Every structure is written in C-alpha cells, then in structure tokens.
Amino acid sequence: MTPMDRAIPTSFLPSPSSDRLRMAEIVSALTYALDMTEGQSPGHAVRCCWIGQLIGEQLGLSQAQSWELYYALLLKDLGCSSNAARICELYLVDDLNFKKDFKLINGSLPQALKFVLSHTGLKAGLAERFRAIANILQNGGEISRELIETRCTRGADIARKMRFEEPVAMGIQDLDEHWDGSGKPEGKAGSDISLYARIALLAQVVDVFRISGDEDAAIKEVENRSGTWFDPAVVRAFKTVARRPSFWDAMKGDGLHNLVMELEPENSQVNFDEDFLDDIAQGFAQVVDAKSPFTKGHSERVALYTDLIAAEMKLDGAHRRWLKRAALLHDLGKLGVSNSILDKPSRLTATEWAAVHEHPAETERILARISVFKDMAPIAGAHHEKLDGTGYPKQLRAEAISLEMRILAVADVFDALTADRPYRKAMPIIVALQTMALDMDKTIDRRCFQALESALLRFNGSVAA
C-alpha cells in the first residue's frame, strides 16, 4: 500500500458520549507556543500558573475563582503575537528579544530611555535609527498604549471565542494595568483591575526576574513595586508563599508541568466535544496568523483548501474534520520566528533560513504534547516536505509522505502563492495553478493538486473567474 492509498485511521477520534477532556492538557501544552512569541524560556506560562495558583490559594479564592484564575494565568499571553509586526516596524528590532528584555524594565523614565536607546534600530542605518528613536521619544506614551491595547484586547477576544468565561477574558485584558493607575491601556487602578490580572502580572514578574537573576531578585522586584504596579494584598500573599522552599524548588525541576496539571480545578473537566476542539484549534490559529500582516487568515485558508481537497478525494466527514484541525495548527511553530525574518522583503541569510526551517518541527513538538492532537502532530509538521526529498525539516521522500501530509502541503503551497508576501505580490489563481502544475510528481502530489483544481473549478465556475 502506497502513502497515497494509506489514510490515517479514524479509530483515534474521540467519543463525545463517553470520554472526558482535560482542558488543562490542551491549554498548558499550547502555551509553549505563546512562550516562544514572547521571547520567554519554555514553560513560562506554566510557571506563572504555578506561582499564581498558590497566591490565589493563599488569598482564599473559591473553587470557581480558582478555575478562572488557572486559565487566565495560562492564557495571559494569548494576544502576544498581535503586536509583533508593529514592534519590528517601530523599533527596527527583533521582536522576540525586544519582548524578552522589555519585561525586565520597571517603567521608570531612566530605564525606559536606556531601553529605547539600547534596543532601537541597532542593525539599521544611522539616519534610520535616529528617526526611529526620535519618533519613539516624541510619541512613546501613545506607542506603548497602542501596543499593549492591541495585545490585551486581542487576547481577551480570542479567549472568548475559545469558550472561556468573561472573568478569564478580563484577566487577560487587564494584564498590563497597574495598581496605582499608571498602567495601560485604560489606566485602571486598584480593585477596578481584574484580580486575576493583578495576580498574573505579579507572577509574570516573579518568573522573569527569577530566570534572569535568582529568587532574591524576584522577591526584591515585587517588594519594590508593591503599591505601584502591584496590589499590596497580592504581594503579601506572594511573600507568604515564597517562604516555602517547595515553592521555588518546584520551578527548578522537570516535574512542574505535572504539578500544574494536578492543580487543575475539578470543574475544568469538560465534555469531550468535537466543537470544543474546533474552537481551540481556531483560537490558536488566530494567534499564529496575527503575528504577521502577510499571514493574516493563512491558517484558516489552508484549512479551507485542505478540506476542499479532502472532500474531492472522498475522505469521510470525521477524517476531514480532524485534518482541518491539523491545517489550522500547522504553523504554530512560526510563533518562535522573529518578524524581522517573517516580514523581511529581501533574501534571507543562511541563519534566517535555519530559523524558518525549524518551525514545522516546533509545531510537531507542541502538538505531540497533547493526547487528542498527538496523531496529527506529524501531519502538521510535514507541510513543507516535498516528494523528491528537498523539503524540510526532515527531507522526507515520497514513500514516507502520507496522503494527509500531501493534502496539507498542496493547500499550503496554493495559499502561499495566492497571498501577498513581503518579497512579492499575490499570484492570480490561474497563474498559481499553472506554477504548481509544473511541480506535479516532483515536489507536490498529482492527485491532490488535481483535486484542488477540480474543487476550485466547481466553486468558481471557471478558474479564470
């Protein structure tokens, strides 16, 4: 049996009536993608969840509040990709390192000025760098508000689309508000700020300063910001928790992810529902596509083309639905690639290409952490493989490339050709299909390509239209 004739069996598909889904398993694994686009070390969101949940316990939160806090902590960075391109545009910088270092400043004028001077346009020409710095110094407050508002609002909106309750969304929305009203985007103060956001911001600072320094540095930073950035009651709860050696020891070991899973509140068990999995996949697809203006809508379009091909090839409904999820999530690994590379209008260097070539493997690693997505991990991770072995990241050849991989690869190539890219304009559909036809049997599969062409003809009446 050839890869073209072999299809992934549908026996793995969940049974909504009998199984229960651990929401925490899916969400905590997907947060590793968010950590990448924030420039944080792997497990940042999980560590913040550990810190914040113990603070919440110390504050005496109810079980319902604990549930909401748990997911607000894990998903605090859900909107983080949405300002990446704008950061690169304004600061002429690698957004990943920028975001990583930005979390280490306390917002004071001397630190902010030093940060701008040390991070803006270092690889740009002198005149271009000076113009960028002047713009930031003249409009810094508005620029900062814009970037934070985009991030927080987008994250809250995605959380709502993923079926999370309003308190979870507001925990994400208010993440960058400060106790004394000096935060953004709305300048909220005191108890007007979501309690979950107050806890999440403190947890974030603890983890960032512990990683960059040590435990004492983290405690000192929290104490210094008490009453300004942080709610003094939350600071007191943190200091109580921080006296436990086990609190810090857990963050040094390999077992923290399992400990955080055990903290999952009981009522976070949800019905194993196909619609829920679709919502989760679509939510994270929106996170990925928000990273670059050139990828807006890419994952959803690839999912559409994937489904058109699958339907034309007579795959059954359950199989098609599963494959659409793989298509929605296929570019998760791109969250770890800087926008200075993704949006670059000129030829990439060897180092930059190496970063791009790693993203499918990163997608596969993330999805492999999740039991209900594990079977689709190698499919999503193979969307840049080619029949002749010249693809990446594994240089698979035809005999190792399954039908699902071939379908997704054709859908991805078609959307790449028919969408604007930083180095070229979108091709008309007819030109894209003619270009792809030249590669049939060499890099892309003939049957999958012909299925896409047939589906498009049926949809449009004629390709030229």
N, C-alpha and C positions, 0 to 999 in steps of 0.2 A: 504494500500500500504506500503510495507516494504522499508527501506532505500536502499536495493539492487535494487528495481524496480524504485525508485524515482531518477530522474536526474534533475539537475538544469535547469530551463527553459532557452531557448536561447533568450528570448524577450529582455533581457538587452543588448545584443550585439549591438555595435554602427552601425549606418548607415552612411557610409563614404560620401554619397552624400548630406546629409542634416545637419549633425552635425559639430560643430567646437570644437576642443580640446584646452583647456587651458594648454599649456605645463607647465606653472609655477605651476599649481596644482600638477601635477605628480612629477616634479623635486623637488619642495620645500618639499613635503612630504617624498620623498625618501632620502633627505639629512639628515633626523633624524637618518637613519641607518649609514650614514657617521660620524655623530657627535659621535655615540657610539664608533666606532672603533678608533676614535681619542682621546677618553677619555674626550670629552668635554660635557658640560651640554647641555641638549636638546634644540634645536633651535639655536645652534652656527652658523651654515651656514646661517640661515635666518637672524640672527642679523648682520652678516658680510655683507649680501646683502643690508640690510638697510643702514648700515654705508657707504659702498662703492658706492651705487647708489646716495646718497646725495653728496658725494665727487665728483662723476662724473658729476652730475648736476652743481655743483659749478665750475667745470673746463670747463663747456660749451660743453660737448660731444654732438655729433649729435644723432638723434634717432637711427640710425643704430649702432653707437658705444655703445649707452645705452643698446641696445638689447644684444650685445655681452658681455658687462661688466656684465649684470644681470646674465647670465648663467655661466660666468667664476667665479663669486662670489659664486653662489650656489654650483657649482661643483668643487671648488678648491681642495677638499679633495677626489676626485674620485679615486685616486690611493693609498689612505692611507692604505688599507688593505694589499698591496703587500709586505710591509717590516716588517709586524708584527712578522712573524715567525723568521726572521733574527734578529730582536731586541731581542727576547727572547733567541735565541741561543747565541748571542754575550754578552749580558749584564746579562743573567741569571735572568730575571726580568719579572714582569707582564707588558706586552706591553701597556695596557690601561693607567695605572698610569704613566708609563715612558713617554708616549707621552704627557699626560696632563701636567706633570711637566716640560718637556723639553721646552715647549713653553714659559716658564717663565724666561729662561736664555737669556742673551743678546749676547752670543757668545764670551765674553771676556775669557781669559785664566783662571783667578781665578774662575769665575763662572763655566766654563766648567769642571775644575778639581774637584771642590766641588760637582758638579752634578754627575760626574762619581763615585766618592768615596761614595756618599750617596745613589746611586741607583743600583750599580752593585752587583749582587750575594748575597744579604742580607740573603737569605734563603739557600744558598749553603754552602758546607763545606769550611773551611778556605783556604785550599790549592787551591780548585777550584776557589774560589773568587779571590784570589791573581793572579792566572793565567789569569783570565778574565780581571782584572784591568790592568795587565801588557800589555796584548795584545792591549787593547784599548788605553793606553797611548803611546805605541810604534807605533800604526797604526791608530791613531784617525782620522787624516785627510782623509785617504783613506776610512775608515769605514763610516765616515759621508757622504762623497761624494757618496759612493755606495748606502747607504740607501735612500738618497734624490733623486738620479738619478732614482732608481727603482720606487720610489713613483711618481715622477713627470712625467716620461716617460710613465709609465703605465696609469696614469690618463689621460694624453693627448690622448693616443691611444684609450682608451675607449670612450672618448668624441667624437672622430672622428667616431667611429663605431655607436654611438648614433645619428649621422647625424648633429652634431654641426660643425659650420664653423671653419676654421683653426685659426682665431684670438681667438676664445674661447679655443681651444686646447692649443694655446701658452700661454694664460693667466694661464692655469694650469701648463704647462711645466716650466714656469719661476718663479713659486711662491716663491721659496727659493733663487732666485738671489737677490743681494744687490746693491744698487745704486753705491757704491764705488768699486764694483768688488770683494768683499770678500765673496760673496755667492756661492751657488752650484746649480746644478752640473757643469755648464760650466764657472763660473766666469765672466758672462756678467756684463757690467757696463753701467750706465747712460741710455740713450734713446735706447740702444740696447735691453734692457729688455722690454717685453711687458708692455704697460701702464696698462692693466687690472691686470697683476700680481703685478705691483707696488701698485696699489690701494688695491688689495686683501690682500697682506701681511700686509699693514698698518691696514686695517680693522680687520684682524685676531688678531694683537697685541692689538688693542684697546679693542676688546671684551674680550680677555683673561685677560688682566690686570684690566679691569673694574669688571669682575667677581671675580678675586682673591683679588682685592683691592677696588678701587672706581673710580669715574670719574677723579679725580685729578691725581691718579696714572697712569691712561691710558694716559692722556694728557702729563704728565711728561715723560713717557716712549717714546712716539712719538717724543717729542722735543729732548730727549737725543740721538735718533737715526737718526735725520734729517741730511742728507748729508753722512751718513754711510750706514745704511740699507735703508733709505727712500729718495725718490725724494723730495727735498725741496719744489717744487711746489705743490706736493700732500699733504705735511704736511701743507702748508699754507691754502690750500682748506679745509683740515680737521679742522684746528683751527677756520676757519670762521664758518663752520657748527656746531662745538662744542659749539659755543656761544649761540646757540638756546636752550632754556630749553626743547622744544618739542623733540629735537633730543635725549636727554637722557631719558626723560620721557617715550617715546615710547618703549624703551627697558626694562622698568620695568613692563609694563602691559601685560595683556593676549592677547591683540589685535594686537600684532606686526605681526603675520603671515598674518592677513588680510591686514594690511597696506602694507606689502611687495607684496602681491598679487596685490594690487592696483597700485604698481609701475611697474608692468609688462608692458613692452613696447608694443604698439599696434600691431606691426608686428610680435609678438611672437605667434599670433594665427596661428595654422597650420591646414591643412586638417585632419579631423578625419580619420586616415588611419590605417588599421589593421597592415600593415607592420611596421609603426612607433611604435606602441605599442609593437610589437615583438622585435624591436631593443632596446627599452628602457628596456624591461624585460631581454633581453640577456645581455645588458650592465651591469646592476646591478647584474645579476647572476655571471658575471666575477669578479665583485668587491668582492662578497661573496667567491667565490672559490679561489681567490688569497690569502685569509687570512692564509691558512694552506697548506703545501705541501701534506697533506693527503686528502684534499678536492678538489684538482685541477681537474676540469672537472666534479665534482659531480653533480652540478645543471643541467648541460646540459645532462648528462647521465640519471638522474632521469626524465628529461623532455622527453627524447627518450623512456625510458621504460614505462612511463606514456602513451605516445602516442601509443606505441605498444599494450598495454593492452586495451586502449580505442578503437582502431581500431578493435581489435579482438572481442570486445563486441558490435560492430556496432554503436558506437556513431557517430553522423554526423560530418562533417568537421569543421563547426563553433564551435561546442561544444569541439571538440578535440583541436582546436587551443587555445581556452580560457583556457582549462585545462592545456595545455603545459605552458602557462604563469604562472599559479599558481605554477606549478612544478619548473619553472626557479627561482621563487621568494620565494620558501618555506623556505629557510634558511636565509633570510635577518636578522633575529634576532640574528644569530650567530656572527654578526659583533660586538655585545656587550659582547661577551665572550672572555676572555683573551686567548691568545695562550699558556700560561702556563698551561691552563686547556685542551684546544683542542688538544694539541700535547703531553700531558703527557703520558708516556709509562706505568705508574703504575696505581694502583687502585685510583679512585678519592675519596676525602673526602666528607662528607655529604654537606659541604658548596659548594664545587666544583660541586657536582651533582645538587644542588639547582640552581646554575647559568646556567648549561646546560638545566635543565628542564624549565627554563624561556624563552628560545629562541623562541619556537613556538608561545607563547603568544605575544612576542615582534613583531614577523613577522606579526601577525594578527593586532596588533595595528597600525603598519606603513601602511599596505595596506588599512586598514579601513579609512584612511585619504583621499583616492583618489577615486573619484566617479567612474571612469572606472575600478578600481580594487577592489572596495568595496565588490562586490559579491563573489570574490574569496578569500577574507581575511579569512573567517572561514575554507575554504578548505585547504589553505596553512598552516594555524595554527594548523591543526589536523593531521599532517603527522606522529606524534608519538603516536596517540591514538590507542588502541587495543580493539578488540571486547569484551574481558572479563572485561574491565574497569581498567586494570592495566597500561594503557598508561599515557601520560602526554601531556599537562599541566592540562586538565580538567577532566581526568579519565572518559571520555565518554564511555558508553556501546553500544552494537551493535545497539540498537534501535535508538540511536542518531547519528550514524555514517553513513553519506550518501554514495552513490556509488562513488562520486568523491573523498571523503576522503579515502575510501577503496583502490581505484586505486592508489592514490598517496602514501599511506602508504606501499603498496606492492612494488611499484617501489623503494621507498626509502630504504626499508629493503634489497632488492636484491642488490642495488648498494653498500650499506654499507658492505654486506658480501663479495662481489666480488672485493672490493678495499682494498688496504693496509691501515691499521690503526696503530697508534703508539704502540698499545699493541698486534697486531697480523698481520700476512701476509694475503693477499687476499686468499679467498677460490676459488678453481676451480668452474666453473659454475655448474657442476653436483652435487658437494657437497653442494653448496649454495641452490640449488633447493631441495635437499633431506632434508636439515636442515629446510627450510621453510615449506616443506610438513608436518613436524611433528607438526606445529603450525596451520594448517588449521582448521577453525571453532573455534579455541580457541583465537588466537590473530589476525590472518590475515584471510581475506575473501577467501573462497574456489574458487569462480568463478573468482575472479580477479587473484588469483595465477595461476589457470589453463589457463587463457587467456595469461598470461605472458609466461608460459611454452610452450604453443602451438605456440605463436609468435616466441619464440627463436628456437624451433624445425624447424619451417618453414624457419627461416632466416639462420640457420647453417646447415640444413640438418639433423644434429643429435646434441643433447646437448653435447655429449662427444667430438665432433669435436671442 
